[in-house]
Amino acid sequence: MRQTSVIERALELADSGNFRIPSEVRRALLREGYTQSDVFGLEGKATWQQLRKRCGSAAKQKADNHS
């Protein structure tokens, strides 16, 4: 079985609304079996900003839906 690429999975997790910040996404990826080396690729400024934005938007939307 082929594992989803780390960036695809990180974006899926960020969009889930279950994570407030990118470091929470990073920890979830490690728990799912991605390696430190895999996750290190997410440390770039542009990727980190994208994850931060998506985490925030998804968490806000999830909170608004539960209000």
C-alpha positions as CSV (number, residue, x, y, z in Angstrom):
1,M,0.0,0.0,0.0
2,R,1.4,3.4,-1.0
3,Q,1.5,6.0,1.7
4,T,0.1,9.5,0.9
5,S,2.9,12.0,0.3
6,V,3.8,14.0,3.4
7,I,2.7,17.3,2.0
8,E,-0.7,15.9,0.8
9,R,-1.3,14.4,4.2
10,A,-0.2,17.5,6.0
11,L,-2.7,19.6,4.0
12,E,-5.5,17.0,4.7
13,L,-4.8,17.2,8.4
14,A,-4.6,21.0,8.3
15,D,-8.0,21.2,6.5
16,S,-9.6,18.8,8.9
17,G,-10.1,21.6,11.5
18,N,-8.6,19.4,14.2
19,F,-5.3,21.2,14.4
20,R,-4.7,24.9,15.4
21,I,-1.1,25.2,14.4
22,P,1.3,23.4,12.1
23,S,3.4,21.8,14.9
24,E,0.3,19.9,15.9
25,V,0.0,18.6,12.3
26,R,3.7,17.6,12.4
27,R,3.2,15.6,15.6
28,A,0.2,13.9,14.0
29,L,2.2,12.9,11.0
30,L,4.9,11.4,13.2
31,R,2.3,9.4,15.0
32,E,1.0,8.2,11.7
33,G,4.4,6.8,10.8
34,Y,6.0,9.5,8.7
35,T,9.7,9.9,9.5
36,Q,11.4,12.9,10.9
37,S,13.1,13.1,7.5
38,D,9.7,13.2,5.7
39,V,8.3,15.8,8.1
40,F,11.5,18.0,7.8
41,G,10.4,18.8,4.2
42,L,7.5,20.8,5.7
43,E,9.8,23.2,7.6
44,G,10.1,25.6,4.7
45,K,8.7,29.1,5.3
46,A,6.1,29.0,2.4
47,T,4.9,25.5,3.4
48,W,4.7,26.4,7.1
49,Q,2.7,29.6,6.3
50,Q,0.3,27.6,4.1
51,L,-0.2,25.1,6.8
52,R,-0.7,27.8,9.4
53,K,-3.3,29.6,7.2
54,R,-5.2,26.3,6.5
55,C,-5.2,25.2,10.1
56,G,-6.6,28.5,11.2
57,S,-9.3,28.6,8.5
58,A,-10.4,25.1,9.0
59,A,-10.4,25.4,12.8
60,K,-12.5,28.6,12.6
61,Q,-14.9,27.0,10.2
62,K,-15.3,23.9,12.4
63,A,-15.9,26.1,15.5
64,D,-18.5,28.2,13.6
65,N,-20.3,25.0,12.5
66,H,-20.5,23.8,16.1
67,S,-21.9,27.1,17.4
